[in-house]
Amino acid sequence: MNEIVQIKNLRKVFCKGNICVANKINLSIKEGEIFTILGRSGSGKTTLLRMISGLETPDNGEIIIDNKVVFSEDTNVEPKNRKIAIVFQNYALLPHLTIASNITFGSDASKEDLEEILKKTKLKGQENKFPHELSGGQQQRVALARALINKAKILLLDEPLSNIDTELRTHLRAELKEMIKAFNITAIFITHDKEDAFYLSDRIAIIYGGDILQVGTSKEIYNNPIDLYCANFLGKITKIDENSYIRPESIKISPDGKIKGLIKNIIFYGSFYEITVLADEKHFILHSFDDTLEIGQKVNLSFENKILKF
């Protein structure tokens, strides 16, 4: 795949408090992929998205979009000329306008363009309704349609799934991925939620303190985290010794296990139990499907050969 976005040595420092939100960031994003920037609040992910879009000016570095330099020491292309579209967190739909008017607002799209986008986003027949008459999923599709009607090359998504209840979130997440893939567009998605990132992404970049710590597929960064921060951020781990850690799914309760322990806590999560076992003065967290286990029960533990070392 061609690299449609290249970010080179991008840096941004906010004068207030001298906070570095982008510290010589280097990224390459492939055409047609869903690329997620994953990080906690304050990690710099929103500022990075705003710099890509042109809504925030970097201090230095270079941004290249579709083989065109849009930011450098002597270049700063306006947002409207960067071949990008943005879907905001709250969708930013205009309540007094119909769906058709929301989609074409600020656009010079033709009637044919509108008809095509309505069909692709499964909104045909809804064009004369108002936003409050639509479901959450339909509102999300309107926001996507408005972003894509001008045939942008890159779609930027600013935490569109935050502040949504769990049941609706699962549905919207699936629909969002389906729509993005249907349009065959490159998408840059920012989130603090690793479950959203794992579900949606072709690749993920973990950002912390303005630095990109690791880039890879969800499987790559989960199974082979580059450091202790990434390992902890992506899932629970237990420290075995000074430099070795293990994830819950790599610990098994087995009669042949060589590590003797005592069950201290059991939490039922619907599809599995999370078990805390005290062994060798450490609390090991593991997953089990065994509903006969009890707090206070003595067990033997064994480890799979998936030890993380830092």
C-alpha contacts under 8 A as a table, 3 or more apart, distances in Angstrom:
res1	aa1	res2	aa2	distance
1	M	30	K	5.89
1	M	31	E	6.05
2	N	30	K	5.63
2	N	31	E	5.56
3	E	6	Q	6.83
3	E	28	S	6.21
3	E	29	I	5.49
3	E	30	K	4.26
3	E	31	E	5.73
3	E	66	D	7.71
4	I	28	S	7.73
4	I	29	I	6.01
4	I	30	K	5.52
4	I	31	E	5.09
4	I	64	I	7.77
4	I	65	I	5.65
4	I	66	D	4.72
4	I	67	N	6.91
5	V	27	L	7.85
5	V	28	S	5.75
5	V	29	I	5.02
5	V	30	K	6.95
5	V	31	E	7.93
5	V	63	I	7.34
5	V	64	I	5.65
5	V	65	I	4.71
5	V	66	D	6.43
5	V	67	N	7.92
6	Q	26	N	7.60
6	Q	27	L	5.84
6	Q	28	S	4.59
6	Q	29	I	6.47
6	Q	62	E	7.99
6	Q	63	I	5.85
6	Q	64	I	5.03
6	Q	65	I	6.66
7	I	10	L	6.50
7	I	25	I	6.85
7	I	26	N	5.10
7	I	27	L	4.96
7	I	28	S	6.34
7	I	61	G	7.69
7	I	62	E	5.86
7	I	63	I	4.73
7	I	64	I	6.47
8	K	24	K	7.27
8	K	25	I	6.32
8	K	26	N	4.66
8	K	27	L	6.81
8	K	61	G	5.67
8	K	62	E	5.05
8	K	63	I	6.46
9	N	23	N	7.59
9	N	24	K	3.92
9	N	25	I	4.97
9	N	26	N	5.47
9	N	60	N	7.50
9	N	61	G	4.76
9	N	62	E	6.68
10	L	22	A	6.51
10	L	23	N	6.67
10	L	24	K	4.58
10	L	25	I	4.79
10	L	26	N	6.78
10	L	58	P	6.77
10	L	59	D	7.68
10	L	60	N	5.88
10	L	61	G	4.11
10	L	62	E	6.13
10	L	63	I	7.72
11	R	20	C	7.81
11	R	21	V	7.60
11	R	22	A	4.69
11	R	23	N	4.87
11	R	24	K	4.83
11	R	25	I	6.60
11	R	58	P	5.92
11	R	59	D	5.66
11	R	60	N	5.51
11	R	61	G	6.20
12	K	20	C	6.04
12	K	21	V	5.76
12	K	22	A	4.88
12	K	23	N	6.75
12	K	57	T	7.98
12	K	58	P	5.06
12	K	59	D	5.04
12	K	60	N	7.21
13	V	18	N	6.31
13	V	19	I	5.51
13	V	20	C	4.26
13	V	21	V	5.92
13	V	22	A	6.94
13	V	59	D	7.12
14	F	17	G	7.10
14	F	18	N	5.57
14	F	19	I	5.17
14	F	20	C	6.33
14	F	21	V	7.31
15	C	18	N	4.69
15	C	19	I	6.77
16	K	19	I	6.89
20	C	23	N	6.35
20	C	209	G	7.21
20	C	210	G	6.11
21	V	43	S	6.91
21	V	44	G	4.68
21	V	47	T	6.96
21	V	48	L	7.93
21	V	209	G	6.34
21	V	210	G	4.25
21	V	211	D	7.95
22	A	25	I	6.21
22	A	44	G	6.34
22	A	47	T	7.83
22	A	48	L	6.97
22	A	209	G	7.65
22	A	210	G	4.06
22	A	211	D	6.32
23	N	210	G	5.19
23	N	211	D	5.52
24	K	61	G	7.34
24	K	211	D	7.50
25	I	210	G	7.75
25	I	211	D	6.40
25	I	212	I	6.44
26	N	212	I	7.75
29	I	33	E	7.49
29	I	35	F	6.93
30	K	33	E	5.83
30	K	186	T	7.51
31	E	185	I	7.50
31	E	186	T	5.51
32	G	184	N	5.71
32	G	185	I	5.09
32	G	186	T	4.20
32	G	187	A	7.34
33	E	185	I	7.42
33	E	186	T	5.14
33	E	187	A	6.38
33	E	201	S	7.76
33	E	202	D	5.92
33	E	203	R	7.69
34	I	186	T	6.02
34	I	187	A	4.71
34	I	188	I	5.99
34	I	189	F	7.10
34	I	200	L	6.95
34	I	201	S	5.07
34	I	202	D	5.29
34	I	203	R	6.83
35	F	186	T	7.87
35	F	187	A	6.11
35	F	188	I	4.88
35	F	189	F	6.10
35	F	201	S	5.68
35	F	202	D	6.06
35	F	203	R	5.16
35	F	204	I	5.80
35	F	205	A	7.67
36	T	188	I	5.70
36	T	189	F	4.58
36	T	190	I	5.53
36	T	191	T	7.34
36	T	197	A	6.22
36	T	201	S	5.96
36	T	203	R	6.43
36	T	204	I	4.71
36	T	205	A	6.15
37	I	45	K	6.31
37	I	188	I	7.36
37	I	189	F	6.20
37	I	190	I	4.76
37	I	191	T	6.56
37	I	204	I	5.98
37	I	205	A	4.90
37	I	206	I	6.08
37	I	207	I	6.73
38	L	45	K	7.22
38	L	190	I	5.97
38	L	191	T	5.26
38	L	192	H	5.52
38	L	193	D	7.27
38	L	194	K	7.07
38	L	197	A	6.97
38	L	204	I	6.75
38	L	205	A	5.99
38	L	206	I	4.92
38	L	207	I	6.07
39	G	43	S	5.78
39	G	44	G	7.85
39	G	45	K	6.59
39	G	191	T	6.58
39	G	192	H	4.92
39	G	193	D	7.90
39	G	206	I	5.87
39	G	207	I	5.14
39	G	208	Y	6.23
40	R	43	S	5.57
40	R	192	H	5.04
40	R	208	Y	7.39
41	S	44	G	7.81
41	S	192	H	6.83
42	G	45	K	7.63
42	G	209	G	7.49
43	S	207	I	6.15
43	S	208	Y	4.73
43	S	209	G	4.85
43	S	210	G	5.88
44	G	47	T	5.36
44	G	48	L	6.20
44	G	207	I	7.10
44	G	208	Y	7.09
44	G	209	G	6.52
44	G	210	G	5.12
45	K	48	L	5.11
45	K	49	L	6.35
45	K	190	I	6.52
45	K	191	T	7.98
45	K	207	I	6.77
45	K	210	G	7.79
46	T	49	L	5.08
46	T	50	R	6.20
46	T	158	D	7.20
46	T	190	I	7.09
47	T	50	R	5.00
47	T	51	M	6.16
47	T	56	E	7.08
48	L	51	M	5.10
48	L	52	I	6.32
49	L	52	I	5.16
49	L	53	S	6.29
49	L	156	L	7.28
49	L	158	D	7.78
49	L	190	I	7.67
50	R	53	S	5.05
50	R	54	G	6.04
50	R	55	L	5.00
50	R	56	E	5.18
51	M	54	G	5.05
51	M	55	L	5.96
51	M	56	E	4.61
51	M	57	T	5.81
51	M	58	P	6.30
52	I	55	L	7.81
52	I	56	E	7.97
52	I	63	I	7.04
53	S	56	E	7.58
53	S	79	P	5.69
53	S	82	R	7.18
53	S	84	I	6.76
53	S	156	L	7.88
54	G	57	T	6.50
54	G	76	N	7.80
54	G	77	V	7.27
54	G	78	E	6.22
54	G	79	P	4.77
54	G	82	R	7.86
55	L	79	P	6.68
58	P	61	G	7.17
60	N	72	S	6.87
60	N	73	E	6.42
61	G	71	F	7.64
61	G	72	S	5.91
61	G	73	E	7.13
62	E	69	V	7.28
62	E	70	V	7.76
62	E	71	F	5.34
62	E	72	S	4.57
62	E	73	E	7.57
63	I	69	V	5.96
63	I	70	V	5.74
63	I	71	F	5.02
63	I	72	S	6.73
64	I	67	N	5.94
64	I	68	K	5.31
64	I	69	V	4.32
64	I	70	V	5.67
64	I	71	F	7.06
65	I	68	K	5.28
65	I	69	V	6.41
65	I	70	V	6.61
65	I	82	R	7.12
65	I	83	K	7.94
66	D	153	K	7.96
69	V	72	S	6.98
69	V	75	T	7.40
70	V	75	T	6.37
70	V	76	N	5.61
70	V	77	V	4.89
70	V	82	R	6.82
71	F	74	D	7.62
71	F	75	T	4.98
71	F	76	N	4.51
71	F	77	V	6.38
72	S	75	T	4.89
72	S	76	N	6.60
77	V	81	N	6.48
77	V	82	R	6.75
78	E	81	N	5.53
78	E	82	R	6.78
79	P	82	R	5.38
79	P	84	I	7.52
80	K	83	K	7.05
80	K	84	I	7.48
81	N	84	I	7.89
83	K	151	K	7.92
83	K	152	A	4.82
83	K	153	K	5.33
83	K	154	I	6.51
84	I	152	A	5.04
84	I	153	K	5.89
84	I	154	I	4.75
84	I	155	L	5.85
84	I	156	L	7.15
85	A	147	A	5.02
85	A	148	L	6.65
85	A	152	A	5.93
85	A	153	K	7.99
85	A	154	I	6.36
85	A	155	L	4.99
85	A	156	L	6.03
86	I	147	A	6.02
86	I	155	L	5.89
86	I	156	L	4.66
86	I	157	L	5.91
86	I	158	D	7.53
87	V	91	Y	6.12
87	V	143	A	6.22
87	V	144	L	6.59
87	V	147	A	6.50
87	V	155	L	7.50
87	V	156	L	6.21
87	V	157	L	4.91
87	V	158	D	6.31
87	V	160	P	7.06
88	F	91	Y	5.00
88	F	92	A	6.55
88	F	157	L	6.30
88	F	158	D	5.18
88	F	159	E	7.25
88	F	160	P	6.20
89	Q	92	A	7.80
89	Q	157	L	7.65
89	Q	158	D	5.43
89	Q	159	E	5.27
89	Q	160	P	4.24
89	Q	161	L	7.14
89	Q	162	S	7.08
90	N	160	P	6.71
91	Y	139	Q	7.43
91	Y	140	Q	6.66
91	Y	143	A	5.53
91	Y	160	P	7.29
92	A	143	A	7.63
93	L	102	N	6.58
93	L	131	P	6.94
93	L	139	Q	7.95
93	L	143	A	7.03
94	L	97	L	5.71
94	L	102	N	6.39
94	L	131	P	7.50
95	P	98	T	7.79
95	P	130	F	6.56
95	P	131	P	5.79
95	P	132	H	7.03
96	H	130	F	7.10
97	L	100	A	7.97
97	L	101	S	5.70
97	L	102	N	5.93
97	L	130	F	6.31
97	L	131	P	7.86
98	T	101	S	5.13
98	T	102	N	6.07
98	T	127	E	6.55
98	T	128	N	5.36
98	T	129	K	5.37
98	T	130	F	4.61
98	T	131	P	7.07
99	I	102	N	5.01
99	I	103	I	6.19
99	I	126	Q	6.90
99	I	127	E	4.74
99	I	128	N	5.99
99	I	129	K	5.83
99	I	130	F	5.73
99	I	131	P	6.55
99	I	142	V	6.91
100	A	103	I	5.23
100	A	104	T	6.33
100	A	114	L	7.51
100	A	127	E	4.73
100	A	128	N	6.48
101	S	104	T	5.21
101	S	105	F	5.64
102	N	105	F	5.19
102	N	142	V	7.58
102	N	146	R	6.84
103	I	114	L	7.80
103	I	142	V	6.43
103	I	143	A	7.34
103	I	145	A	5.99
103	I	146	R	4.05
103	I	147	A	7.79
103	I	149	I	7.37
104	T	107	S	5.12
104	T	108	D	7.29
104	T	109	A	6.46
104	T	114	L	7.39
104	T	146	R	6.35
104	T	149	I	7.40
105	F	146	R	7.64
107	S	149	I	7.91
107	S	150	N	6.98
108	D	150	N	7.99
109	A	112	E	7.98
109	A	113	D	5.75
109	A	114	L	6.80
109	A	149	I	6.91
109	A	150	N	6.76
110	S	113	D	5.04
110	S	114	L	6.38
111	K	114	L	5.04
111	K	115	E	6.16
112	E	115	E	5.08
112	E	116	E	6.18
113	D	116	E	5.18
113	D	117	I	6.24
113	D	149	I	6.89
114	L	117	I	5.21
114	L	118	L	6.07
114	L	149	I	7.24
115	E	118	L	5.19
115	E	119	K	6.35
115	E	124	K	7.69
116	E	119	K	5.31
116	E	120	K	6.27
117	I	120	K	5.06
117	I	121	T	6.06
117	I	145	A	6.12
117	I	148	L	7.97
117	I	149	I	6.48
118	L	121	T	5.36
118	L	122	K	5.96
118	L	123	L	4.82
118	L	124	K	4.99
118	L	127	E	7.77
118	L	145	A	7.36
119	K	122	K	5.07
119	K	123	L	6.19
119	K	124	K	5.50
120	K	123	L	7.77
120	K	182	A	7.84
120	K	183	F	7.98
121	T	124	K	7.98
121	T	141	R	5.96
121	T	142	V	7.72
121	T	144	L	7.92
121	T	145	A	6.59
121	T	179	M	6.90
122	K	141	R	7.95
123	L	126	Q	5.37
123	L	127	E	6.81
123	L	138	Q	7.37
123	L	141	R	7.60
123	L	142	V	7.70
124	K	127	E	6.48
125	G	128	N	7.57
126	Q	129	K	5.53
129	K	133	E	6.41
129	K	134	L	7.71
130	F	133	E	5.54
130	F	134	L	7.21
131	P	134	L	5.51
131	P	139	Q	6.53
132	H	135	S	7.87
134	L	137	G	7.95
134	L	138	Q	5.72
134	L	139	Q	6.13
135	S	138	Q	5.16
135	S	139	Q	6.21
136	G	139	Q	5.10
136	G	140	Q	6.25
136	G	168	L	7.75
136	G	172	L	7.78
137	G	140	Q	5.11
137	G	141	R	6.38
137	G	171	H	7.68
137	G	172	L	5.71
137	G	175	E	7.47
138	Q	141	R	4.99
138	Q	142	V	6.29
139	Q	142	V	5.02
139	Q	143	A	6.36
140	Q	143	A	5.16
140	Q	144	L	6.32
140	Q	172	L	7.75
140	Q	176	L	7.86
141	R	144	L	4.94
141	R	145	A	5.99
141	R	176	L	7.92
142	V	145	A	4.97
142	V	146	R	6.11
143	A	146	R	5.21
143	A	147	A	6.22
144	L	147	A	5.05
144	L	148	L	6.08
145	A	148	L	5.16
145	A	149	I	5.83
146	R	149	I	5.57
146	R	150	N	8.00
147	A	150	N	7.17
147	A	152	A	7.67
147	A	155	L	7.49
148	L	151	K	5.30
148	L	152	A	5.86
148	L	155	L	7.73
149	I	152	A	7.64
152	A	155	L	7.06
153	K	185	I	6.33
153	K	186	T	6.64
154	I	185	I	6.25
154	I	186	T	4.94
154	I	187	A	5.70
154	I	188	I	7.45
155	L	185	I	7.01
155	L	186	T	6.16
155	L	187	A	4.57
155	L	188	I	6.20
156	L	187	A	5.84
156	L	188	I	4.91
156	L	189	F	6.06
157	L	160	P	6.25
157	L	187	A	7.31
157	L	188	I	6.17
157	L	189	F	4.73
157	L	190	I	6.33
158	D	189	F	6.40
158	D	190	I	5.53
158	D	191	T	7.34
159	E	162	S	5.65
159	E	189	F	7.06
159	E	190	I	5.53
159	E	191	T	5.11
159	E	192	H	7.96
161	L	164	I	6.09
161	L	169	R	6.33
161	L	172	L	7.53
161	L	173	R	7.25
164	I	168	L	6.68
164	I	169	R	5.71
165	D	168	L	5.70
165	D	169	R	5.89
166	T	169	R	4.96
166	T	170	T	6.29
167	E	170	T	5.53
167	E	171	H	6.82
168	L	171	H	5.22
168	L	172	L	6.12
169	R	172	L	5.10
169	R	173	R	5.91
170	T	173	R	5.25
170	T	174	A	6.49
171	H	174	A	5.41
171	H	175	E	6.30
172	L	175	E	4.99
172	L	176	L	5.87
173	R	176	L	5.14
173	R	177	K	6.37
173	R	196	D	7.23
173	R	199	Y	7.84
173	R	200	L	7.39
174	A	177	K	5.39
174	A	178	E	6.29
175	E	178	E	5.06
175	E	179	M	6.18
176	L	179	M	5.23
176	L	180	I	6.23
177	K	180	I	5.23
177	K	181	K	6.17
177	K	200	L	6.02
178	E	181	K	5.35
178	E	182	A	6.04
179	M	182	A	5.00
179	M	183	F	6.39
180	I	183	F	5.37
180	I	184	N	6.31
180	I	185	I	6.22
180	I	186	T	7.96
180	I	187	A	7.32
181	K	184	N	4.87
181	K	185	I	6.81
191	T	194	K	7.62
191	T	196	D	7.45
191	T	197	A	7.00
193	D	196	D	5.51
193	D	197	A	6.40
194	K	197	A	4.84
194	K	198	F	5.96
194	K	234	L	6.64
195	E	198	F	5.17
195	E	199	Y	6.17
196	D	199	Y	5.25
196	D	200	L	6.09
197	A	200	L	5.45
197	A	201	S	5.61
197	A	204	I	7.11
197	A	218	S	7.89
198	F	201	S	5.84
198	F	218	S	5.58
201	S	204	I	6.41
201	S	217	T	7.58
201	S	218	S	7.49
202	D	217	T	6.07
202	D	218	S	7.71
203	R	215	V	6.98
203	R	216	G	5.19
203	R	217	T	4.34
203	R	218	S	6.53
204	I	215	V	5.57
204	I	216	G	5.52
204	I	217	T	5.93
204	I	218	S	6.49
205	A	212	I	6.49
205	A	213	L	7.34
205	A	214	Q	5.68
205	A	215	V	4.34
205	A	216	G	6.75
206	I	212	I	5.77
206	I	213	L	5.59
206	I	214	Q	5.45
206	I	215	V	6.55
206	I	230	C	7.44
207	I	210	G	6.42
207	I	211	D	5.51
207	I	212	I	4.48
207	I	213	L	5.85
207	I	214	Q	7.70
208	Y	211	D	5.33
208	Y	212	I	6.54
208	Y	213	L	6.92
212	I	215	V	7.64
213	L	226	I	7.57
213	L	230	C	7.72
214	Q	221	I	7.23
214	Q	225	P	7.70
214	Q	226	I	6.59
214	Q	230	C	7.89
215	V	221	I	7.18
216	G	219	K	7.87
216	G	220	E	5.68
216	G	221	I	5.78
217	T	220	E	5.11
217	T	221	I	6.31
218	S	221	I	5.48
218	S	222	Y	6.01
219	K	222	Y	5.23
219	K	223	N	5.91
220	E	223	N	5.47
220	E	224	N	5.63
220	E	225	P	7.53
221	I	224	N	5.18
221	I	225	P	4.89
221	I	226	I	7.51
221	I	230	C	7.86
222	Y	225	P	5.78
222	Y	231	A	6.95
222	Y	234	L	6.31
222	Y	235	G	7.78
224	N	308	L	7.37
225	P	228	L	7.41
225	P	230	C	5.61
225	P	231	A	5.27
225	P	308	L	7.94
226	I	230	C	6.57
226	I	231	A	7.57
226	I	310	F	7.81
227	D	230	C	5.56
227	D	231	A	6.35
227	D	310	F	5.97
228	L	231	A	5.02
228	L	232	N	6.12
228	L	310	F	6.57
229	Y	232	N	5.29
229	Y	233	F	6.02
230	C	233	F	5.05
230	C	234	L	6.12
231	A	234	L	5.51
231	A	235	G	6.42
231	A	236	K	7.71
231	A	237	I	7.29
232	N	235	G	5.44
232	N	236	K	5.85
232	N	237	I	6.43
233	F	236	K	7.88
235	G	247	R	7.58
236	K	247	R	6.17
236	K	248	P	6.92
236	K	285	I	7.78
237	I	245	Y	6.20
237	I	246	I	5.36
237	I	247	R	4.58
237	I	248	P	6.62
237	I	285	I	7.45
238	T	245	Y	5.40
238	T	246	I	5.32
238	T	247	R	6.45
238	T	248	P	7.71
238	T	283	H	7.28
238	T	284	F	5.72
238	T	285	I	6.68
239	K	242	E	7.42
239	K	243	N	7.88
239	K	244	S	6.09
239	K	245	Y	4.40
239	K	246	I	6.62
239	K	282	K	7.85
240	I	243	N	7.75
240	I	244	S	5.37
240	I	245	Y	5.27
240	I	246	I	7.02
240	I	282	K	7.96
241	D	244	S	5.25
241	D	245	Y	7.22
243	N	309	K	5.47
243	N	310	F	5.43
244	S	307	I	6.39
244	S	308	L	5.60
244	S	309	K	4.59
244	S	310	F	6.72
245	Y	307	I	5.85
245	Y	308	L	4.97
245	Y	309	K	6.32
246	I	250	S	6.60
246	I	251	I	7.60
246	I	306	K	6.92
246	I	307	I	5.22
246	I	308	L	5.91
247	R	250	S	5.56
247	R	251	I	7.16
247	R	285	I	7.77
247	R	286	L	7.51
247	R	307	I	7.94
248	P	251	I	5.54
248	P	284	F	7.72
248	P	285	I	5.34
248	P	286	L	3.85
248	P	287	H	5.78
249	E	252	K	7.50
249	E	286	L	6.00
249	E	287	H	5.90
250	S	286	L	7.62
250	S	303	F	5.88
250	S	304	E	5.14
250	S	305	N	7.66
250	S	306	K	6.42
251	I	285	I	7.93
251	I	286	L	5.72
251	I	287	H	7.77
251	I	301	L	6.72
251	I	302	S	5.95
251	I	303	F	4.87
251	I	304	E	6.47
252	K	286	L	7.15
252	K	287	H	7.96
252	K	288	S	7.95
252	K	301	L	5.60
252	K	302	S	5.31
252	K	303	F	6.39
252	K	304	E	7.84
253	I	257	G	7.01
253	I	299	V	6.53
253	I	300	N	5.69
253	I	301	L	4.71
253	I	302	S	6.46
254	S	257	G	5.06
254	S	299	V	7.50
254	S	300	N	5.58
254	S	301	L	5.75
254	S	302	S	6.40
255	P	299	V	7.57
255	P	300	N	5.88
255	P	301	L	7.91
256	D	300	N	6.97
256	D	301	L	7.93
256	D	302	S	7.54
257	G	260	K	7.44
257	G	300	N	4.72
257	G	301	L	4.55
257	G	302	S	4.43
258	K	300	N	6.28
258	K	301	L	6.30
258	K	302	S	6.29
259	I	279	A	6.96
259	I	280	D	7.87
259	I	300	N	5.39
259	I	301	L	4.98
259	I	302	S	6.58
260	K	279	A	6.13
260	K	280	D	7.92
260	K	298	K	7.35
260	K	299	V	6.00
260	K	300	N	4.57
260	K	301	L	6.34
261	G	277	V	5.96
261	G	278	L	5.34
261	G	279	A	4.29
261	G	280	D	7.49
261	G	298	K	5.81
261	G	299	V	5.38
261	G	300	N	6.04
261	G	301	L	7.23
262	L	277	V	5.34
262	L	278	L	5.23
262	L	279	A	6.65
262	L	295	I	7.90
262	L	296	G	5.93
262	L	297	Q	5.74
262	L	298	K	4.58
262	L	299	V	6.02
263	I	266	I	7.71
263	I	275	I	7.01
263	I	276	T	5.91
263	I	277	V	4.39
263	I	278	L	6.37
263	I	294	E	7.05
263	I	295	I	5.09
263	I	296	G	5.17
263	I	297	Q	5.43
263	I	298	K	6.45
263	I	299	V	7.20
264	K	275	I	7.74
264	K	276	T	5.54
264	K	277	V	5.55
264	K	278	L	6.44
264	K	295	I	5.48
264	K	296	G	6.10
265	N	275	I	5.89
265	N	276	T	5.06
265	N	277	V	7.25
265	N	295	I	5.78
266	I	273	Y	6.53
266	I	274	E	5.75
266	I	275	I	4.75
266	I	276	T	6.48
266	I	294	E	7.51
266	I	295	I	6.72
267	I	273	Y	5.56
267	I	274	E	5.08
267	I	275	I	6.61
268	F	271	S	7.81
268	F	272	F	6.27
268	F	273	Y	4.58
268	F	274	E	6.44
269	Y	272	F	5.51
269	Y	273	Y	5.88
269	Y	274	E	7.29
270	G	273	Y	7.59
271	S	289	F	7.59
272	F	287	H	6.53
272	F	288	S	5.81
272	F	289	F	5.10
273	Y	287	H	5.62
273	Y	288	S	5.15
273	Y	289	F	6.01
273	Y	290	D	7.58
273	Y	291	D	7.78
274	E	285	I	6.84
274	E	286	L	5.83
274	E	287	H	4.76
274	E	288	S	6.52
275	I	285	I	5.68
275	I	286	L	5.28
275	I	287	H	6.01
275	I	288	S	7.05
276	T	283	H	6.19
276	T	284	F	5.57
276	T	285	I	4.65
276	T	286	L	6.58
277	V	283	H	5.53
277	V	284	F	5.09
277	V	285	I	6.47
277	V	286	L	7.97
278	L	281	E	6.28
278	L	282	K	5.59
278	L	283	H	4.62
278	L	284	F	6.29
279	A	282	K	5.38
279	A	283	H	6.48
279	A	284	F	7.15
290	D	293	L	6.23
293	L	297	Q	7.10
294	E	297	Q	5.57
303	F	306	K	7.84
304	E	307	I	7.67
